[in-house]
């Protein structure tokens, strides 16, 4: 055991009490310290359900933090069973070194899962690869689904919404106060997240609540320029469980507080029509209906991003090159059933923003124009031969939203924005594409880039001679170097390619991350003007 790791179970003093961690070994042998399951808020149980989190009370003695606590209650995407607990407001810290000449950059991870699932712990997202670098990695458990995202306009109920986001903000305040205790730099904190976790970061970038809590941000395959919340979901949820009253906030709230947590977590309130139209997220962040001291957001992110404090901090953002494959998993498994849905409900292919801002007639007109543009077919002419074209359409959907955030930054920000495109197509390590398509379909699918950043349950240890291992080392080095210095051109990559921030030039340049690193014109960029026209027809400002 080296002198740096002379303690097997170190004890660290926090603002709320002492915690004991454990010495761990990463997949490739690096040693690090883990402090898992540190409480940062009171358990949101009983009359605290749905409400903003309360600061944790100090504890006496030493809290053993050897294992992660329960993930937040949800339906598992793997087992389809209810898992986790309502008592889930814990964070997990992985520290490369507890002593060093200067404090380490802190990176705070916000997991994805459509705002209704996911696990913040190393059970799901092992920090092993990051432990090749001098860094502190922290992940935050926050409330999901109805527990995190119900909203009531009646101020007397004290549930204006966004409890899940308020969990994260309270955790960020705890991290800011305690970073030094774990050899982290409280003035060098980067938040990074994937999918709905990145959508949350998009919102946190727009919120006045987060000023000073982080200094850089990385958004991976998730963007939220509008909230896109369906109306009356609280009333619909209550009716799902047999509520027979009117849509009166106080009565609906009182009814829902008495429903068993497992039932709440597993409720599917979508109508058959909404399912056919591809609605998947019922409980999402909201524009809060009235102002409170802890209000996260009181207008659409698109509007707040014009003047937000975060225009003065650098960000990184990017998306896999075949991200849209994830939207076709059902079509791949059940082509006859789902092809008919695409034929009969063309609005399935629209972004949430276009669906939420148009009536059904305009939705279908816009959708047909998109299908004709990408597939040269719609209705009965659409066949399985259009599978890859449909995949590209869905990839462009998310990339256009990504581009809207880039355009906002180009218009209003004074700090750098770095854009990447994840394009590594491994037959062995693109574990999400493999999970859904085996190797029958190829490409870098949604979530695949995380297989090169975290150890997940399906991870295969790559031989160090393989290009996948090289890509793991490069990506982690770039991410950590950005966190440390605001510039992603780290020692492993700066001699291979110069990754420049985006500029207002006519050609959008991105770092393409494949077996090689290349700084290239973004291949999808020419299609964005077509999307811009659709947004103008829908009356939605781009930025």
C-alpha positions as CSV (number, residue, x, y, z in Angstrom):
1,X,0.0,0.0,0.0
2,X,1.4,3.4,-1.0
3,X,1.7,6.3,1.4
4,X,-1.1,8.0,-0.4
5,X,-3.4,5.2,0.5
6,X,-2.2,4.4,4.0
7,X,-5.7,4.4,5.5
8,X,-8.1,1.5,4.7
9,X,-11.1,3.3,6.3
10,X,-10.4,7.1,6.5
11,X,-12.7,9.3,8.6
12,X,-13.7,12.7,7.2
13,X,-15.4,15.5,9.1
14,X,-18.3,17.1,7.2
15,X,-20.5,20.1,8.1
16,X,-23.1,17.7,9.5
17,X,-20.9,14.9,11.1
18,X,-18.1,12.4,10.5
19,X,-18.2,9.9,7.7
20,X,-16.0,6.8,7.3
21,X,-15.0,5.7,3.8
22,X,-13.3,2.7,2.3
23,X,-10.3,2.0,0.1
24,X,-11.3,0.6,-3.2
25,X,-9.6,-0.7,-6.4
26,X,-10.7,0.3,-9.9
27,X,-11.1,-2.1,-12.8
28,X,-7.6,-1.4,-14.0
29,X,-6.0,-1.5,-10.6
30,X,-6.0,2.2,-9.5
31,X,-6.7,2.8,-5.8
32,X,-9.2,5.4,-4.6
33,X,-11.4,6.2,-1.7
34,X,-15.2,5.7,-1.7
35,X,-17.7,7.5,0.6
36,X,-21.1,6.1,-0.5
37,X,-24.5,7.0,0.9
38,X,-23.8,10.3,2.6
39,X,-27.2,11.9,3.6
40,X,-27.5,15.5,2.4
41,X,-31.2,16.1,3.3
42,X,-33.9,14.9,5.6
43,X,-35.7,11.8,4.2
44,X,-38.6,13.2,2.1
45,X,-41.2,11.0,3.9
46,X,-44.6,11.6,5.3
47,X,-45.7,15.3,5.0
48,X,-42.4,16.0,3.2
49,X,-43.4,13.9,0.2
50,X,-43.5,16.2,-2.9
51,X,-42.1,19.1,-1.0
52,X,-38.7,20.9,-1.3
53,X,-36.0,19.1,0.6
54,X,-35.0,20.0,4.2
55,X,-31.4,20.3,5.3
56,X,-30.1,17.2,7.1
57,X,-29.8,17.4,10.8
58,X,-26.3,16.9,12.2
59,X,-25.5,13.4,13.4
60,X,-23.3,12.1,16.3
61,X,-20.6,9.5,16.0
62,X,-19.2,8.2,12.7
63,X,-21.4,7.3,9.8
64,X,-20.0,4.2,7.9
65,X,-20.3,5.1,4.2
66,X,-19.1,1.8,2.7
67,X,-22.1,1.0,0.4
68,X,-24.5,3.0,-1.7
69,X,-28.0,3.6,-0.2
70,X,-31.2,2.8,-2.1
71,X,-31.8,4.4,-5.4
72,X,-35.0,6.6,-5.6
73,X,-38.2,4.6,-6.0
74,X,-38.9,3.8,-9.6
75,X,-39.8,1.0,-12.0
76,X,-36.6,-0.7,-13.2
77,X,-36.0,-0.5,-16.9
78,X,-34.5,-4.0,-16.6
79,X,-36.8,-5.9,-14.3
80,X,-39.9,-3.9,-14.8
81,X,-40.5,-4.1,-11.0
82,X,-40.7,-1.3,-8.5
83,X,-37.3,-0.8,-6.9
84,X,-35.7,1.7,-4.5
85,X,-37.0,3.8,-1.7
86,X,-38.6,7.2,-1.1
87,X,-35.7,7.7,1.4
88,X,-33.1,8.4,-1.3
89,X,-31.4,11.8,-0.8
90,X,-27.8,10.6,-0.5
91,X,-24.7,11.4,-2.4
92,X,-21.7,9.3,-3.3
93,X,-18.0,10.5,-3.4
94,X,-15.1,8.9,-5.1
95,X,-11.7,10.5,-4.3
96,X,-8.5,9.7,-6.2
97,X,-6.4,11.2,-3.3
98,X,-7.3,12.6,0.1
99,X,-4.0,14.5,0.2
100,X,-2.2,16.4,-2.6
101,X,-0.2,19.6,-3.1
102,X,-3.3,21.4,-4.4
103,X,-7.0,20.4,-4.1
104,X,-8.5,18.4,-6.9
105,X,-11.2,19.5,-9.4
106,X,-14.7,18.3,-8.4
107,X,-17.0,16.7,-11.0
108,X,-20.6,16.2,-10.0
109,X,-22.6,13.6,-12.1
110,X,-26.4,13.8,-12.6
111,X,-27.8,10.6,-14.0
112,X,-30.3,10.1,-16.7
113,X,-33.5,8.0,-16.9
114,X,-36.3,10.1,-18.4
115,X,-36.8,11.9,-15.0
116,X,-38.4,8.7,-13.8
117,X,-35.5,6.2,-13.4
118,X,-31.8,5.7,-12.9
119,X,-29.3,5.2,-10.1
120,X,-26.7,7.7,-8.9
121,X,-24.4,5.1,-7.3
122,X,-21.4,3.1,-8.5
123,X,-23.6,0.1,-8.8
124,X,-24.8,1.7,-12.1
125,X,-22.0,4.1,-12.9
126,X,-18.7,3.0,-11.5
127,X,-16.1,5.8,-11.4
128,X,-13.2,3.4,-12.1
129,X,-12.0,5.1,-15.3
130,X,-12.0,8.5,-13.8
131,X,-9.7,7.2,-11.1
132,X,-6.9,7.2,-13.6
133,X,-7.0,11.0,-13.1
134,X,-6.6,13.4,-10.1
135,X,-10.2,14.2,-9.5
136,X,-13.2,14.0,-7.1
137,X,-16.3,12.4,-8.6
138,X,-19.6,12.9,-6.8
139,X,-23.0,11.6,-7.8
140,X,-26.4,12.8,-6.4
141,X,-29.5,10.8,-5.7
142,X,-32.6,12.9,-6.3
143,X,-36.3,12.3,-6.4
144,X,-37.8,11.0,-9.6
145,X,-41.2,10.7,-11.3
146,X,-44.2,12.0,-9.3
147,X,-42.1,12.2,-6.2
148,X,-39.8,14.8,-7.8
149,X,-42.0,16.6,-10.3
150,X,-45.5,17.1,-9.1
151,X,-46.6,20.8,-9.1
152,X,-49.6,22.6,-7.6
153,X,-50.5,26.2,-8.2
154,X,-52.1,26.6,-4.7
155,X,-49.4,28.3,-2.6
156,X,-50.8,27.0,0.6
157,X,-49.7,23.5,-0.3
158,X,-46.1,24.5,-0.6
159,X,-45.6,22.2,-3.7
160,X,-44.8,24.6,-6.6
161,X,-42.8,21.7,-8.2
162,X,-39.3,20.8,-9.1
163,X,-38.6,19.0,-5.8
164,X,-36.1,16.8,-7.7
165,X,-34.2,19.8,-8.9
166,X,-34.3,21.3,-5.5
167,X,-32.8,18.1,-4.1
168,X,-29.8,18.6,-6.6
169,X,-29.4,22.2,-5.6
170,X,-29.3,21.4,-1.9
171,X,-26.8,18.7,-2.6
172,X,-24.6,21.2,-4.6
173,X,-24.7,23.5,-1.6
174,X,-23.5,20.7,0.6
175,X,-20.8,19.8,-1.9
176,X,-19.6,23.5,-2.1
177,X,-19.3,23.6,1.8
178,X,-17.7,20.1,2.1
179,X,-15.5,19.8,-1.0
180,X,-12.3,20.8,0.9
181,X,-12.9,18.0,3.4
182,X,-12.5,15.5,0.6
183,X,-9.5,17.2,-1.0
184,X,-11.7,18.9,-3.5
185,X,-11.6,22.5,-4.7
186,X,-14.8,24.3,-3.8
187,X,-14.0,26.9,-6.4
188,X,-13.6,24.4,-9.2
189,X,-16.8,22.4,-9.5
190,X,-18.1,21.0,-12.8
191,X,-21.5,19.4,-13.2
192,X,-22.0,16.8,-15.9
193,X,-24.9,14.7,-16.8
194,X,-26.4,12.5,-19.5
195,X,-29.9,12.5,-21.2
196,X,-32.5,13.7,-18.6
197,X,-29.5,14.5,-16.4
198,X,-28.2,16.8,-19.1
199,X,-31.7,18.3,-19.5
200,X,-31.6,19.1,-15.8
201,X,-28.2,20.8,-16.2
202,X,-29.7,22.9,-19.1
203,X,-32.3,24.1,-16.6
204,X,-29.7,24.7,-13.8
205,X,-27.7,26.8,-16.2
206,X,-30.8,29.0,-16.6
207,X,-31.7,29.1,-12.8
208,X,-30.6,32.0,-10.6
209,X,-30.5,29.5,-7.7
210,X,-27.3,27.8,-8.9
211,X,-25.1,30.9,-9.3
212,X,-21.7,30.1,-7.6
213,X,-22.5,26.5,-7.0
214,X,-20.6,25.2,-10.1
215,X,-18.1,26.7,-12.5
216,X,-18.4,24.6,-15.6
217,X,-20.9,22.2,-17.1
218,X,-20.9,19.3,-19.5
219,X,-24.2,18.2,-21.2
220,X,-24.3,14.8,-22.8
221,X,-27.2,14.0,-25.1
222,X,-29.9,15.9,-23.3
223,X,-31.2,19.5,-23.8
224,X,-34.2,21.4,-22.4
225,X,-34.9,24.7,-24.0
226,X,-38.6,24.3,-23.1
227,X,-40.1,22.3,-20.2
228,X,-42.8,20.6,-22.4
229,X,-45.0,19.5,-19.5
230,X,-48.4,17.9,-20.2
231,X,-51.3,19.7,-18.5
232,X,-53.2,18.4,-15.5
233,X,-50.9,15.4,-14.8
234,X,-51.5,15.6,-11.1
235,X,-55.3,15.4,-11.6
236,X,-54.9,12.6,-14.1
237,X,-52.7,10.7,-11.6
238,X,-55.3,11.0,-8.9
239,X,-58.1,9.8,-11.2
240,X,-55.9,6.9,-12.2
241,X,-56.1,5.8,-8.5
242,X,-59.9,6.3,-8.3
243,X,-60.2,10.0,-7.3
244,X,-63.7,11.2,-8.1
245,X,-63.6,14.8,-7.1
246,X,-62.9,18.0,-9.1
247,X,-59.5,19.3,-10.2
248,X,-59.0,21.2,-7.0
249,X,-55.3,21.3,-6.0
250,X,-55.8,20.9,-2.2
251,X,-58.1,17.8,-2.7
252,X,-55.9,16.2,-5.4
253,X,-52.8,16.8,-3.2
254,X,-54.4,15.3,-0.1
255,X,-55.5,12.3,-2.1
256,X,-52.1,11.6,-3.6
257,X,-50.2,11.9,-0.3
258,X,-52.1,8.8,0.9
259,X,-51.2,6.6,-2.1
260,X,-48.7,3.9,-1.6
261,X,-45.2,4.8,-2.9
262,X,-44.9,1.6,-5.1
263,X,-48.2,2.4,-6.7
264,X,-47.3,6.0,-7.4
265,X,-44.0,4.9,-8.9
266,X,-45.6,2.4,-11.3
267,X,-48.6,4.5,-12.5
268,X,-48.8,4.9,-16.2
269,X,-51.3,7.7,-16.9
270,X,-50.9,8.0,-20.7
271,X,-53.9,7.4,-22.9
272,X,-53.7,4.9,-25.7
273,X,-53.6,7.9,-28.1
274,X,-50.7,9.5,-26.2
275,X,-48.8,6.2,-26.3
276,X,-49.4,5.9,-30.1
277,X,-48.1,9.5,-30.4
278,X,-44.9,8.5,-28.5
279,X,-45.3,10.4,-25.2
280,X,-43.0,8.8,-22.7
281,X,-42.4,11.4,-19.9
282,X,-45.4,12.3,-17.7
283,X,-43.6,13.9,-14.8
284,X,-40.9,16.4,-15.7
285,X,-39.6,19.7,-14.4
286,X,-41.9,22.7,-14.7
287,X,-42.0,26.5,-14.9
288,X,-43.0,27.0,-11.3
289,X,-46.5,28.7,-11.0
290,X,-45.5,31.2,-8.3
291,X,-42.4,32.7,-6.9
292,X,-40.8,31.4,-3.7
293,X,-37.3,32.0,-2.3
294,X,-36.2,28.6,-3.6
295,X,-37.9,28.7,-7.0
296,X,-35.7,27.0,-9.5
297,X,-37.2,28.5,-12.7
298,X,-40.0,30.9,-13.4
299,X,-39.9,31.1,-17.2
300,X,-38.8,28.8,-20.0
301,X,-35.1,28.0,-20.1
302,X,-34.9,29.5,-23.6
303,X,-35.9,32.9,-22.2
304,X,-33.7,32.8,-19.1
305,X,-30.6,31.7,-20.9
306,X,-30.5,35.1,-22.6
307,X,-29.4,36.8,-19.4
308,X,-28.3,34.0,-17.1
309,X,-25.3,34.1,-14.9
310,X,-24.0,30.9,-16.5
311,X,-23.2,32.8,-19.8
312,X,-20.0,33.6,-18.0
313,X,-18.9,30.0,-17.5
314,X,-17.6,27.5,-20.1
315,X,-19.6,24.5,-21.2
316,X,-19.1,21.3,-23.2
317,X,-21.8,19.5,-25.0
318,X,-22.3,16.6,-27.4
319,X,-24.4,13.7,-28.6
320,X,-23.7,10.2,-30.2
321,X,-23.8,10.1,-34.0
322,X,-26.6,7.5,-34.0
323,X,-28.4,8.7,-30.9
324,X,-31.8,8.3,-32.6
325,X,-31.5,4.5,-32.7
326,X,-32.8,4.5,-29.1
327,X,-36.2,5.6,-30.4
328,X,-36.5,2.6,-32.6
329,X,-36.0,-0.2,-30.2
330,X,-39.8,-1.1,-30.3
331,X,-39.8,-0.9,-34.1
332,X,-36.9,-3.3,-34.2
333,X,-38.5,-5.8,-31.9
334,X,-42.1,-5.6,-33.2
335,X,-41.8,-4.2,-36.8
336,X,-45.4,-4.9,-37.8
337,X,-47.0,-3.3,-34.8
338,X,-44.8,-0.2,-34.6
339,X,-44.5,0.4,-38.3
340,X,-48.3,0.9,-38.3
341,X,-47.9,3.5,-35.6
342,X,-45.4,5.4,-37.6
343,X,-47.7,5.2,-40.6
344,X,-50.9,6.2,-38.8
345,X,-49.4,8.7,-36.2
346,X,-46.7,10.6,-38.0
347,X,-46.5,13.1,-35.1
348,X,-44.6,10.3,-33.2
349,X,-41.4,11.6,-34.8
350,X,-41.7,15.2,-33.6
351,X,-39.7,16.7,-30.8
352,X,-41.7,17.4,-27.6
353,X,-41.5,21.1,-28.2
354,X,-43.2,20.9,-31.6
355,X,-45.8,18.5,-30.3
356,X,-46.6,20.8,-27.3
357,X,-46.8,24.0,-29.3
358,X,-49.0,22.8,-32.2
359,X,-52.5,21.5,-32.7
360,X,-52.8,18.0,-34.1
361,X,-53.4,19.2,-37.7
362,X,-50.2,21.3,-37.7
363,X,-48.3,18.5,-35.9
364,X,-49.2,16.1,-38.7
365,X,-48.3,18.6,-41.4
366,X,-44.8,19.2,-39.8
367,X,-44.3,15.5,-39.2
368,X,-45.1,14.5,-42.8
369,X,-42.7,17.2,-44.1
370,X,-40.0,15.8,-41.8
371,X,-40.6,12.2,-42.9
372,X,-40.6,13.2,-46.6
373,X,-37.4,15.1,-46.1
374,X,-35.5,12.3,-44.4
375,X,-37.3,9.1,-45.7
376,X,-38.9,10.3,-48.9
377,X,-42.0,8.5,-47.6
378,X,-44.8,8.7,-45.1
379,X,-48.0,6.8,-44.4
380,X,-48.3,3.5,-46.2
381,X,-45.2,4.2,-48.2
382,X,-43.1,4.1,-45.0
383,X,-41.5,0.7,-44.6
384,X,-38.7,-1.1,-42.7
385,X,-36.4,0.0,-45.5
386,X,-36.6,3.4,-43.9
387,X,-35.2,2.2,-40.6
388,X,-31.9,4.0,-40.8
389,X,-33.5,7.1,-42.3
390,X,-35.9,7.2,-39.3
391,X,-32.9,6.8,-37.0
392,X,-31.2,9.8,-38.6
393,X,-34.3,11.8,-38.2
394,X,-34.5,11.2,-34.4
395,X,-30.7,11.9,-34.2
396,X,-31.3,15.2,-35.9
397,X,-34.2,16.0,-33.5
398,X,-31.9,16.0,-30.5
399,X,-29.0,17.6,-32.4
400,X,-31.3,20.5,-33.4
401,X,-32.1,21.1,-29.8
402,X,-28.4,20.9,-29.0
403,X,-27.8,23.5,-31.7
404,X,-30.4,25.8,-30.2
405,X,-28.4,25.8,-27.0
406,X,-25.2,26.5,-29.0
407,X,-26.9,29.4,-30.8
408,X,-28.1,30.8,-27.5
409,X,-24.5,30.6,-26.2
410,X,-23.2,32.2,-29.4
411,X,-25.7,35.1,-29.0
412,X,-25.5,35.7,-25.3
413,X,-22.5,34.0,-23.6
414,X,-19.1,35.4,-23.0
415,X,-17.4,32.0,-22.3
416,X,-16.4,29.1,-24.5
417,X,-18.7,26.4,-25.7
418,X,-17.0,23.1,-26.9
419,X,-19.0,20.7,-29.0
420,X,-18.3,17.0,-29.7
421,X,-19.8,14.1,-31.6
422,X,-19.4,10.6,-30.2
423,X,-18.8,8.3,-33.1
424,X,-17.1,5.2,-31.8
425,X,-18.8,2.0,-33.0
426,X,-17.5,-0.9,-31.0
427,X,-19.0,-4.5,-31.4
428,X,-18.1,-5.1,-27.7
429,X,-18.3,-1.8,-25.7
430,X,-21.3,0.1,-27.2
431,X,-23.3,-1.7,-24.5
432,X,-26.6,0.1,-25.0
433,X,-26.8,-0.5,-28.7
434,X,-25.8,-4.1,-28.0
435,X,-28.5,-4.4,-25.3
436,X,-31.3,-3.3,-27.7
437,X,-30.0,-4.4,-31.2
438,X,-27.1,-6.8,-30.6
439,X,-24.8,-6.1,-33.5
440,X,-27.7,-6.4,-36.0
441,X,-27.7,-2.6,-36.2
442,X,-24.5,-0.6,-35.9
443,X,-23.7,2.9,-34.7
444,X,-23.1,4.9,-31.5
445,X,-26.5,4.9,-29.8
446,X,-27.9,7.0,-27.0
447,X,-26.0,6.2,-23.7
448,X,-23.2,4.4,-25.5
449,X,-20.6,7.1,-24.7
450,X,-21.1,6.5,-21.0
451,X,-19.7,3.0,-21.6
452,X,-16.4,4.7,-22.2
453,X,-16.7,6.9,-19.0
454,X,-18.1,4.6,-16.4
455,X,-18.0,0.9,-15.5
456,X,-21.6,-0.4,-15.7
457,X,-22.9,-3.9,-14.8
458,X,-22.5,-5.1,-18.5
459,X,-18.9,-3.7,-18.8
460,X,-16.3,-5.9,-20.4
461,X,-12.7,-5.2,-19.3
462,X,-11.0,-4.2,-22.5
463,X,-7.4,-5.2,-23.2
464,X,-5.2,-2.2,-23.0
465,X,-4.1,-2.7,-26.6
466,X,-7.6,-2.2,-28.0
467,X,-8.8,1.1,-29.4
468,X,-11.8,1.1,-27.0
469,X,-9.3,1.3,-24.1
470,X,-7.5,4.2,-25.8
471,X,-10.8,6.0,-26.3
472,X,-11.7,5.5,-22.6
473,X,-8.4,7.1,-21.5
474,X,-8.8,10.0,-24.0
475,X,-12.4,10.8,-23.1
476,X,-11.8,10.7,-19.4
477,X,-8.6,12.8,-19.8
478,X,-10.5,15.4,-21.9
479,X,-13.4,15.6,-19.5
480,X,-11.2,15.9,-16.4
481,X,-8.9,18.4,-18.1
482,X,-11.9,20.6,-19.0
483,X,-13.0,20.4,-15.3
484,X,-9.6,21.3,-14.1
485,X,-8.7,24.1,-16.6
486,X,-11.8,25.1,-18.6
487,X,-10.0,23.6,-21.7
488,X,-10.5,20.0,-22.8
489,X,-7.3,19.7,-24.7
490,X,-5.5,17.5,-22.2
491,X,-2.1,15.8,-22.3
492,X,-3.4,12.6,-24.0
493,X,-5.0,14.4,-26.9
494,X,-3.5,17.9,-27.5
495,X,-0.8,16.5,-29.8
496,X,-3.4,14.6,-31.8
497,X,-6.0,17.3,-32.5
498,X,-6.8,20.9,-31.4
499,X,-10.4,21.0,-30.1
500,X,-11.5,24.6,-30.6
501,X,-14.7,26.2,-29.1
502,X,-17.6,26.8,-31.4
503,X,-17.7,30.0,-33.4
504,X,-20.4,31.9,-35.4
505,X,-18.9,30.7,-38.7
506,X,-21.2,29.3,-41.3
507,X,-19.7,25.8,-40.7
508,X,-20.2,24.2,-37.3
509,X,-17.0,22.5,-36.2
510,X,-17.1,19.6,-33.7
511,X,-14.6,17.1,-32.2
512,X,-15.5,13.7,-33.7
513,X,-14.6,11.0,-31.2
514,X,-14.1,7.7,-33.0
515,X,-11.1,5.4,-33.2
516,X,-9.3,8.6,-34.1
517,X,-10.0,12.1,-32.9
518,X,-10.8,14.6,-35.7
519,X,-12.0,18.2,-35.6
520,X,-14.5,18.2,-38.5
521,X,-17.5,20.1,-39.9
522,X,-20.6,18.7,-38.1
523,X,-22.2,16.3,-40.7
524,X,-25.8,17.0,-39.5
525,X,-25.5,20.8,-39.4
526,X,-26.9,21.4,-43.0
527,X,-30.3,19.9,-41.9
528,X,-30.9,22.4,-39.1
529,X,-32.2,25.1,-41.3
530,X,-35.0,22.8,-42.3
531,X,-35.8,22.4,-38.6
532,X,-35.6,26.1,-38.1
533,X,-38.4,26.5,-40.7
534,X,-40.6,24.1,-38.8
535,X,-40.1,26.0,-35.6
536,X,-41.0,29.2,-37.3
537,X,-44.2,27.6,-38.6
538,X,-45.0,26.5,-35.0
539,X,-44.3,30.0,-33.7
540,X,-41.5,28.8,-31.3
541,X,-38.5,31.1,-31.0
542,X,-35.3,29.3,-31.5
543,X,-33.3,31.1,-28.8
